[in-house]
Amino acid sequence: WNDRIRMLYSKSWGSDFGWRLATELAGSDWLAPAEVYGKPARNLDELMELRDQFEALGYRNIVCKADFGTAANGIRCLLAGEQINPALLVWLNDVWEKQGTVIVEAWLDRVYDFSIQFEKTSKELKTVAFTRLENNARGQFRGIVTNAFCKGIEPELIRFIMKRVNGRPRVYDWYEETFGPRLSTALENVEFEGPLGVDAFVYRDLEGSLRLKTVVEINPRFTMGRIGHELGERNAANSVGFFQVLTRSQIRKGHAWSIAEFAEQLVADHPAKQTEESKSRIISGSLPLNDPLTAKQFLAVYHVRETIAELPIRFNRLLLETV
């Protein structure tokens, strides 16, 4: 058992890594400043003190994250002027009792989410892919768009992400040349090897300018982004995809009686169309990824279309929301 590797799974490790990197690179006009990164609170007094500190900096809304939280259950928002209600206090006390720490950070106006997939070996940290995440306004996962990293987003955002540095988009260059070596050293210090994903996002700062928050979370495992990337490798050259995981309640809201009924109708409406190569690729279609007949709570689906406008998602500001 390696306690140092255990800490890689905590929100505090990722927040601290992002803060130290932002401090080292202070003064950049396109990277988030160190002040937006999360800080640990071990009790209610410390949380309230951090809330006051963020408000003094202009960040009136904060988010509280369980240090070892997962998905939506590990996050709670606290908006400007909002009191800590009994339900939130119960959640906070439960996290403090079981985990010891709640991470408190500024709630930012996020406009574009993505992740970087890495593979750490004893010799190197390999960049596997950059994947486009689709989250809702609260930052909760909605899906992965494949083969369309910048398709369908506003020109200003494309220019921000794809600005040329050293002959290639600066986001790619920065993560591979600046971020990667520092992360590799940190992983070697804890003797970690294997797959990992780093979540990040572009947001609008208090003056309305775009900035990159370079680290939201560091997840030392095969992530949804990695799965989305591997699925995207099966797309036809010009096709785009959308990988999502639907819950039974979401499916029922779509007026299907069961997961099996939903999947049957989905496949009938969008049958798979493939290329005629020796190793065929998907041109279009909607494909259940787990068995709909035995699925009880979730159905993973991969949609492939010839244009992003045909995917079963719709535009909302700069984000895409599942219909």
C-alpha positions in Angstrom: 0.0 0.0 0.0 1.3 3.4 -1.0 -0.2 6.4 0.8 1.4 8.8 -1.6 -0.5 7.2 -4.5 -3.7 7.3 -2.5 -3.3 11.1 -2.3 -3.4 11.3 -6.1 -7.1 10.5 -5.9 -7.8 13.5 -3.7 -9.1 16.9 -4.9 -6.5 18.5 -2.7 -3.6 17.0 -4.5 -4.8 18.3 -7.9 -5.7 21.7 -6.4 -2.3 22.1 -4.8 -0.5 21.1 -8.0 -2.5 23.7 -10.0 -1.9 26.4 -7.4 1.9 25.7 -7.3 2.0 25.8 -11.1 0.0 29.0 -11.3 2.3 30.6 -8.7 5.4 29.6 -10.6 4.0 31.0 -13.8 2.4 34.1 -12.3 1.9 37.0 -14.7 0.6 35.0 -17.7 -2.2 36.9 -19.5 -4.1 33.7 -20.5 -3.7 31.3 -17.6 -5.7 31.4 -14.4 -4.1 33.1 -11.4 -3.3 31.1 -8.3 -6.1 32.8 -6.4 -8.8 30.8 -8.1 -7.5 27.4 -7.0 -9.1 25.5 -4.2 -7.9 25.5 -0.6 -8.6 23.0 2.2 -11.1 23.7 5.0 -11.1 21.3 8.0 -14.1 22.8 9.8 -16.9 25.3 9.4 -14.8 28.3 10.7 -12.1 27.7 8.1 -14.7 27.3 5.3 -16.3 30.7 6.3 -12.9 32.3 6.4 -12.1 31.1 2.9 -15.4 32.2 1.7 -14.7 35.7 3.0 -11.2 35.6 1.3 -12.7 34.7 -2.1 -15.4 37.3 -1.8 -12.8 40.0 -1.1 -11.1 39.0 -4.3 -14.4 39.4 -6.2 -15.5 35.8 -6.3 -18.9 35.9 -4.6 -19.9 32.3 -5.4 -17.9 29.3 -4.1 -18.0 25.6 -4.6 -17.3 23.0 -1.9 -15.8 19.7 -2.9 -15.4 16.5 -0.9 -11.7 15.7 -1.0 -12.4 12.2 -2.2 -15.8 12.9 -3.7 -17.1 11.4 -6.9 -19.4 12.9 -9.5 -22.3 15.2 -8.5 -22.5 13.8 -4.9 -19.1 15.3 -4.1 -19.9 18.9 -4.9 -22.0 21.6 -3.3 -22.3 25.2 -4.5 -22.7 28.2 -2.1 -23.9 31.3 -3.8 -23.4 34.9 -2.8 -25.5 35.7 0.3 -26.7 32.2 0.7 -26.8 30.8 4.2 -25.5 27.3 5.0 -28.8 25.4 5.3 -29.2 22.3 7.5 -28.9 19.9 4.6 -25.6 21.4 3.5 -24.3 21.4 7.0 -25.1 17.7 7.4 -23.2 17.0 4.1 -20.2 19.1 5.3 -20.0 17.5 8.7 -20.2 14.0 7.1 -17.3 14.9 4.7 -15.2 16.3 7.6 -15.9 13.2 9.7 -15.0 10.7 7.0 -12.4 12.5 5.0 -11.1 15.4 7.1 -11.1 18.0 4.4 -13.4 20.0 2.1 -11.9 21.8 -0.8 -13.2 25.4 -1.2 -12.7 27.2 -4.5 -14.0 30.1 -6.5 -17.0 29.3 -8.8 -16.0 30.5 -12.2 -17.9 31.3 -15.4 -16.7 28.3 -17.3 -17.3 28.3 -21.1 -15.4 25.2 -22.4 -14.4 22.0 -20.7 -11.8 19.5 -21.8 -9.4 16.9 -20.6 -5.9 15.7 -21.4 -5.3 12.0 -21.3 -1.8 10.8 -20.3 0.0 7.5 -19.8 2.8 7.3 -17.3 5.5 4.7 -17.7 8.8 4.2 -15.9 10.5 6.1 -18.8 8.1 8.9 -19.8 4.8 10.7 -19.5 3.1 10.2 -22.9 0.3 12.5 -24.0 -2.4 10.3 -25.5 -5.1 12.8 -26.4 -7.0 16.0 -25.8 -10.7 15.3 -25.4 -13.7 17.6 -25.3 -15.9 17.3 -22.2 -19.5 18.4 -22.1 -20.6 19.4 -18.6 -23.7 21.2 -17.4 -23.6 24.6 -15.8 -22.7 23.1 -12.4 -19.8 21.2 -13.9 -21.4 17.8 -13.8 -20.5 15.4 -16.6 -22.8 15.1 -19.6 -20.7 13.4 -22.2 -17.7 13.5 -24.5 -17.6 14.9 -28.1 -15.1 13.1 -30.3 -13.3 14.2 -33.4 -14.6 17.7 -32.9 -12.4 19.5 -30.4 -13.3 23.0 -31.6 -16.2 22.4 -33.9 -19.4 24.3 -33.2 -17.8 26.8 -30.7 -17.5 30.6 -31.0 -14.6 32.0 -33.0 -13.3 33.9 -30.0 -12.9 30.7 -28.1 -11.3 28.9 -31.1 -8.7 31.7 -31.4 -8.0 31.5 -27.6 -7.4 27.7 -27.7 -5.7 27.4 -31.1 -3.5 30.4 -31.1 -0.2 29.3 -32.6 2.8 28.9 -30.4 5.9 27.1 -31.6 4.1 26.1 -34.7 1.0 24.5 -33.1 -2.0 25.3 -30.9 -0.8 26.9 -27.7 -3.0 24.6 -25.5 -1.3 21.5 -27.0 2.1 23.0 -26.7 1.7 24.2 -23.1 0.4 20.9 -21.8 3.1 18.9 -23.5 6.1 21.2 -23.0 5.3 23.1 -19.7 2.7 21.0 -17.8 3.8 17.5 -18.8 7.4 17.6 -17.4 6.3 19.0 -14.1 3.5 16.4 -13.7 5.8 13.6 -14.7 8.2 14.6 -11.9 5.4 14.7 -9.4 4.2 11.3 -10.4 7.7 9.8 -10.2 8.0 11.2 -6.7 5.0 9.0 -5.6 6.0 6.1 -7.8 2.8 6.2 -9.9 2.6 4.5 -13.3 -0.5 4.0 -15.4 -3.3 6.0 -17.2 -4.5 9.4 -15.9 -6.7 12.2 -17.1 -6.4 15.9 -16.2 -9.6 18.0 -16.4 -9.4 21.6 -17.3 -11.6 24.5 -18.5 -11.6 27.9 -20.1 -13.6 30.5 -18.2 -14.3 34.2 -18.3 -12.5 36.2 -15.6 -14.0 39.1 -13.6 -13.1 41.5 -16.5 -14.7 39.2 -19.1 -11.4 37.9 -20.6 -10.9 34.2 -21.4 -8.5 32.3 -19.2 -7.5 28.7 -18.8 -7.8 27.0 -15.5 -5.1 24.4 -16.1 -6.1 21.9 -13.5 -9.6 21.1 -12.2 -8.9 17.5 -11.2 -6.2 15.0 -11.8 -7.7 11.5 -12.0 -5.2 8.6 -11.9 -7.2 6.1 -13.8 -9.0 5.4 -17.1 -11.4 8.3 -17.3 -14.5 9.0 -19.4 -12.3 11.2 -21.6 -10.0 8.2 -22.3 -13.0 6.0 -23.2 -14.4 8.8 -25.4 -11.0 9.0 -27.2 -10.9 5.3 -27.8 -14.4 5.4 -29.2 -13.5 8.3 -31.4 -10.7 6.2 -33.0 -13.6 4.1 -34.5 -15.1 7.1 -36.3 -14.9 7.5 -40.0 -12.4 10.2 -41.0 -15.0 13.1 -41.2 -17.5 11.8 -38.7 -18.0 13.2 -35.1 -19.3 11.4 -32.1 -20.9 11.9 -28.7 -20.4 9.4 -25.8 -22.9 9.7 -23.0 -24.1 7.6 -20.0 -27.9 7.9 -19.5 -29.6 7.0 -16.2 -32.9 5.1 -16.1 -34.7 8.2 -14.8 -33.4 10.3 -17.8 -34.6 7.6 -20.2 -38.0 7.5 -18.5 -38.3 11.3 -18.8 -37.9 10.7 -22.6 -41.1 8.7 -22.5 -39.5 5.2 -22.8 -40.9 2.6 -20.4 -37.6 0.8 -20.1 -33.9 0.9 -21.0 -34.4 -1.9 -23.4 -37.3 -0.2 -25.2 -35.3 3.0 -25.5 -32.3 1.2 -26.9 -34.4 -0.7 -29.4 -36.0 2.5 -30.7 -32.7 4.4 -30.8 -31.0 1.7 -32.9 -34.0 1.5 -35.2 -34.0 5.3 -35.7 -30.2 5.5 -36.2 -28.8 2.2 -37.6 -25.1 1.9 -37.9 -23.5 2.8 -41.2 -19.9 1.8 -41.8 -17.2 2.4 -44.3 -16.2 -0.4 -46.7 -12.6 -0.7 -45.6 -11.0 -3.9 -44.4 -11.1 -2.4 -40.9 -14.5 -0.6 -41.2 -15.2 2.6 -39.3 -18.4 4.1 -38.2 -19.9 6.8 -40.5 -23.1 7.2 -38.5 -25.4 5.5 -36.0 -26.3 5.2 -32.3 -24.8 2.3 -30.5 -25.6 1.0 -27.0 -22.3 0.1 -25.3 -23.7 -2.2 -22.6 -26.4 -4.8 -22.9 -29.8 -2.9 -22.7 -31.6 -6.2 -21.8 -29.6 -6.6 -18.5 -29.0 -2.9 -17.7 -30.8 -1.8 -14.6 -29.7 1.8 -13.9 -27.5 3.0 -16.7 -27.1 2.8 -20.5 -23.9 3.9 -22.2 -24.5 5.1 -25.7 -22.2 6.3 -28.5 -23.7 8.4 -31.2 -21.9 9.1 -34.5 -23.0 11.5 -37.2 -21.5 13.1 -40.3 -21.8 16.6 -38.8 -21.8 18.0 -35.3 -25.3 19.6 -35.9 -26.7 16.1 -36.3 -25.6 14.9 -32.9 -28.3 14.5 -30.3 -27.2 17.6 -28.4 -28.0 21.3 -28.7 -26.1 24.5 -28.3 -26.5 26.6 -25.1 -24.1 29.5 -25.1 -20.7 28.0 -25.7 -21.7 24.7 -24.1 -23.7 21.7 -25.5 -26.5 20.3 -23.4 -28.0 16.9 -23.9 -31.6 17.0 -25.2 
